[in-house]
Amino acid sequence: MFHKEEPMSVNFSIRKVDHPPHGNRDQSDKIRHTPRIFFFSILLVTVFTLRFLLPNLPGYQKIRPDSRTVLETIERYPVLKPLYSLINPDTVRKEKTVQEILAVLEKHETGLANVMMEQLAEVIYEEATRNNHDPKFILALIAAESSFRNWSVSERGAKGLMQLMPYVAESIACELGIEWGGDRTLFDPLLNIKMGVHYLSRLFFDFKDTGLAVTAYNYGPTYVRGLIEKKEKIPHHFYEKIVTTYHNLVVSSDNEADPSADDSELIDFLI
């Protein structure tokens, strides 16, 4: 005969898991991550302390390597780049831009020694940033004015890298406290850049317009003011050439990571 089976008893009790409650687990995680947080905090404090104190330490400027050496070292040891960038991001940006400026100068017959070109790249950067200009915009202006030829003299008598008229340069030298020595001052590439950038800044202040200021730099402020007063058309072809050259310089810098990039258009403007 068939026997009636007893109903199966199912145990629906929840199995107890051997792990601490959530509150204890959070506390355990905090304990586990504490050494990392402490180390990272010490690293941040050290980095920002060095950033502000290192440039002021006695002898720092004497032992500080030049831009080329620093960049070559970082390129050889990439692990140093994040730390160096944290310590002084402005210096990293400056060194990169100075090397890009120098790379352009080295492609042309400037008539200057290599050591002088390195100093020139630094001065272009320093004077541009001090006067709130993009260094590559100043580089584009030099390209259009003198094609980077330090001993260049125009038909009108403008001289040097930034093609300054002697009477304008003498006035600017007086403003800047530069000893005026005529051609000796005009053909000093570092002084020529200082005077040229200062003159451009003065024109920016006077005309309150980039296009007018650059046009006045090339044609003369008196001529441009005369056109404005007569409500005649302002010639903008020189300014447009500067803008095009500037954009080519920026694109050329961006393409350094891509060796296949074509910079022929840039070279056409700078030769």
C-alpha positions as CSV (number, residue, x, y, z in Angstrom):
1,M,0.0,0.0,0.0
2,F,1.0,3.5,-0.5
3,H,2.2,5.4,2.5
4,K,1.5,9.1,2.9
5,E,4.7,11.0,3.1
6,E,5.3,13.5,5.7
7,P,5.6,17.0,4.3
8,M,9.1,18.2,3.8
9,S,10.2,20.8,6.2
10,V,12.0,23.7,4.6
11,N,14.3,25.8,6.6
12,F,14.0,29.4,5.5
13,S,16.3,30.8,8.1
14,I,19.0,33.1,6.8
15,R,22.5,31.8,7.1
16,K,24.7,33.9,9.3
17,V,27.7,35.2,7.4
18,D,30.9,35.7,9.1
19,H,31.8,39.3,8.4
20,P,31.5,42.4,10.5
21,P,28.6,44.7,10.2
22,H,28.8,47.7,7.7
23,G,29.8,50.1,10.4
24,N,32.9,48.1,11.3
25,R,33.8,47.6,7.7
26,D,33.8,51.3,7.0
27,Q,36.0,51.8,10.0
28,S,38.3,49.0,8.7
29,D,38.6,50.7,5.3
30,K,39.5,54.0,7.0
31,I,42.2,52.3,8.9
32,R,43.5,50.6,5.8
33,H,43.6,53.8,3.7
34,T,45.1,56.0,6.5
35,P,48.7,55.4,5.5
36,R,48.0,56.3,1.9
37,I,46.1,59.5,2.9
38,F,48.9,60.5,5.2
39,F,51.6,59.9,2.6
40,F,49.7,61.8,0.0
41,S,49.2,64.7,2.4
42,I,52.9,64.9,3.2
43,L,53.7,64.8,-0.5
44,L,51.4,67.7,-1.2
45,V,52.8,69.8,1.6
46,T,56.3,69.1,0.5
47,V,55.6,70.0,-3.2
48,F,53.9,73.3,-2.4
49,T,56.6,74.2,0.2
50,L,59.3,73.6,-2.3
51,R,57.4,75.5,-5.0
52,F,57.5,78.7,-2.9
53,L,60.7,78.3,-1.0
54,L,63.1,76.7,-3.5
55,P,63.5,79.8,-5.8
56,N,64.4,81.9,-2.8
57,L,67.1,79.7,-1.4
58,P,70.6,81.2,-1.5
59,G,72.5,80.1,-4.6
60,Y,69.4,78.5,-6.2
61,Q,69.7,80.7,-9.3
62,K,73.4,79.7,-9.7
63,I,72.8,76.0,-9.5
64,R,69.5,76.0,-11.4
65,P,70.0,74.2,-14.8
66,D,69.0,75.9,-18.0
67,S,65.8,75.1,-19.8
68,R,67.3,72.6,-22.3
69,T,68.9,70.6,-19.5
70,V,65.8,70.4,-17.5
71,L,63.6,69.3,-20.4
72,E,66.2,66.7,-21.5
73,T,66.3,65.3,-18.0
74,I,62.6,65.1,-17.8
75,E,62.4,63.5,-21.2
76,R,65.0,60.9,-20.1
77,Y,63.2,60.2,-16.8
78,P,59.4,60.7,-17.5
79,V,58.6,59.7,-13.9
80,L,60.0,63.1,-12.8
81,K,57.6,65.1,-15.0
82,P,54.5,65.0,-12.7
83,L,56.5,66.0,-9.6
84,Y,58.3,68.8,-11.5
85,S,55.0,70.0,-12.9
86,L,53.5,70.2,-9.4
87,I,56.5,72.0,-8.0
88,N,56.5,74.7,-10.6
89,P,53.9,74.5,-13.5
90,D,54.8,78.0,-14.7
91,T,58.4,77.0,-15.2
92,V,57.4,73.9,-17.2
93,R,55.2,76.1,-19.4
94,K,57.9,78.7,-19.8
95,E,60.6,76.1,-20.7
96,K,58.4,74.4,-23.3
97,T,57.5,77.8,-25.0
98,V,61.2,79.0,-24.9
99,Q,62.3,75.8,-26.6
100,E,59.6,76.2,-29.2
101,I,60.8,79.8,-29.9
102,L,64.4,78.7,-30.1
103,A,63.4,75.9,-32.5
104,V,62.0,78.6,-34.8
105,L,65.0,80.8,-34.5
106,E,67.4,78.0,-35.3
107,K,65.7,77.4,-38.6
108,H,66.7,80.9,-39.9
109,E,69.8,82.9,-40.6
110,T,69.6,85.3,-37.7
111,G,73.3,86.3,-37.9
112,L,73.6,85.5,-34.2
113,A,75.6,82.9,-32.3
114,N,73.8,79.9,-30.8
115,V,74.3,81.2,-27.2
116,M,72.8,84.6,-28.1
117,M,69.8,82.8,-29.7
118,E,69.2,80.9,-26.5
119,Q,69.2,84.2,-24.6
120,L,67.0,85.8,-27.3
121,A,64.4,83.1,-26.9
122,E,64.3,83.7,-23.1
123,V,64.0,87.5,-23.6
124,I,61.2,87.2,-26.1
125,Y,59.3,85.0,-23.7
126,E,60.0,87.3,-20.7
127,E,59.2,90.6,-22.4
128,A,56.0,89.2,-24.0
129,T,54.6,87.8,-20.8
130,R,55.6,90.8,-18.7
131,N,53.7,93.0,-21.1
132,N,50.7,90.6,-21.3
133,H,51.4,89.4,-24.9
134,D,51.5,85.9,-26.2
135,P,55.2,85.2,-26.9
136,K,54.3,83.5,-30.2
137,F,52.5,86.6,-31.3
138,I,55.7,88.6,-30.7
139,L,57.6,85.9,-32.6
140,A,55.1,86.3,-35.5
141,L,55.7,90.1,-35.5
142,I,59.5,89.6,-35.7
143,A,59.0,87.2,-38.5
144,A,57.0,89.7,-40.6
145,E,59.2,92.7,-39.7
146,S,62.7,91.3,-40.2
147,S,62.5,87.6,-41.0
148,F,64.6,87.1,-37.9
149,R,67.6,88.8,-39.4
150,N,69.2,90.8,-36.6
151,W,71.1,93.1,-38.9
152,S,68.1,93.9,-41.1
153,V,67.6,97.5,-42.3
154,S,64.5,98.6,-44.1
155,E,64.3,101.2,-46.9
156,R,62.8,103.7,-44.5
157,G,65.7,103.1,-42.0
158,A,64.0,100.8,-39.5
159,K,66.6,98.5,-37.9
160,G,67.0,95.3,-36.0
161,L,64.7,92.3,-35.3
162,M,61.6,94.4,-34.6
163,Q,62.5,97.1,-37.2
164,L,62.5,100.2,-35.0
165,M,63.1,103.6,-36.4
166,P,66.1,105.3,-34.6
167,Y,64.2,108.3,-33.3
168,V,61.4,106.0,-31.9
169,A,63.9,103.6,-30.4
170,E,65.8,106.5,-28.7
171,S,62.6,107.8,-27.1
172,I,61.8,104.2,-25.8
173,A,65.3,103.7,-24.6
174,C,65.0,106.8,-22.5
175,E,61.7,105.6,-21.0
176,L,63.2,102.2,-20.1
177,G,66.4,103.6,-18.8
178,I,68.5,102.0,-21.5
179,E,71.7,103.7,-22.5
180,W,71.3,104.9,-26.0
181,G,74.2,104.1,-28.4
182,G,72.5,104.5,-31.8
183,D,73.1,101.4,-34.0
184,R,74.9,99.7,-31.2
185,T,71.7,99.7,-29.2
186,L,69.4,99.0,-32.1
187,F,71.4,95.9,-33.3
188,D,71.6,94.5,-29.8
189,P,69.0,91.8,-30.2
190,L,68.0,91.7,-26.5
191,L,67.6,95.4,-26.2
192,N,65.8,95.6,-29.6
193,I,63.2,93.1,-28.3
194,K,62.7,95.0,-25.1
195,M,62.2,98.3,-26.9
196,G,60.0,96.7,-29.6
197,V,57.7,95.0,-27.2
198,H,57.4,98.1,-25.0
199,Y,56.6,100.2,-28.1
200,L,53.9,97.7,-29.2
201,S,52.4,97.8,-25.7
202,R,52.3,101.6,-25.8
203,L,50.4,101.3,-29.1
204,F,47.9,98.8,-27.6
205,F,47.3,101.3,-24.8
206,D,46.8,104.2,-27.2
207,F,44.6,102.6,-29.8
208,K,42.7,100.1,-27.6
209,D,42.5,97.7,-30.6
210,T,44.9,94.9,-31.6
211,G,44.5,95.5,-35.4
212,L,45.0,99.2,-35.2
213,A,48.0,98.8,-32.8
214,V,49.8,96.3,-35.1
215,T,49.0,98.4,-38.2
216,A,50.4,101.5,-36.4
217,Y,53.5,99.6,-35.5
218,N,54.1,99.0,-39.2
219,Y,52.8,102.2,-40.8
220,G,53.4,104.6,-37.9
221,P,50.8,105.8,-35.3
222,T,50.6,109.3,-36.9
223,Y,49.6,107.8,-40.3
224,V,46.9,105.5,-38.7
225,R,45.5,108.4,-36.6
226,G,45.3,110.5,-39.8
227,L,43.2,107.8,-41.5
228,I,40.9,107.5,-38.5
229,E,40.3,111.2,-38.4
230,K,39.6,111.3,-42.1
231,K,37.4,108.2,-41.7
232,E,39.4,106.4,-44.4
233,K,39.9,102.7,-44.7
234,I,42.6,101.2,-42.5
235,P,45.0,98.8,-44.3
236,H,44.8,95.5,-42.4
237,H,46.9,93.2,-44.7
238,F,49.9,93.5,-42.4
239,Y,47.8,92.6,-39.3
240,E,46.2,89.7,-41.2
241,K,49.7,88.4,-42.1
242,I,50.7,88.5,-38.4
243,V,47.6,86.7,-37.4
244,T,48.1,84.0,-40.0
245,T,51.8,83.6,-39.1
246,Y,50.8,83.4,-35.4
247,H,48.2,80.6,-36.0
248,N,50.8,78.7,-38.0
249,L,53.3,79.0,-35.2
250,V,50.7,77.6,-32.7
251,V,49.7,74.8,-35.1
252,S,53.3,73.9,-35.6
253,S,53.8,73.6,-31.9
254,D,50.8,71.4,-31.5
255,N,52.0,69.2,-34.3
256,E,55.3,68.5,-32.7
257,A,53.8,65.4,-31.2
258,D,52.9,64.3,-34.7
259,P,56.0,64.0,-36.9
260,S,53.9,63.6,-40.0
261,A,52.4,67.1,-39.7
262,D,53.2,69.4,-42.6
263,D,54.7,72.8,-41.6
264,S,55.5,74.0,-45.1
265,E,52.9,76.8,-44.8
266,L,54.7,78.1,-41.7
267,I,58.1,78.0,-43.4
268,D,56.7,80.0,-46.3
269,F,55.7,82.8,-43.9
270,L,58.9,82.8,-42.0
271,I,61.5,82.7,-44.9
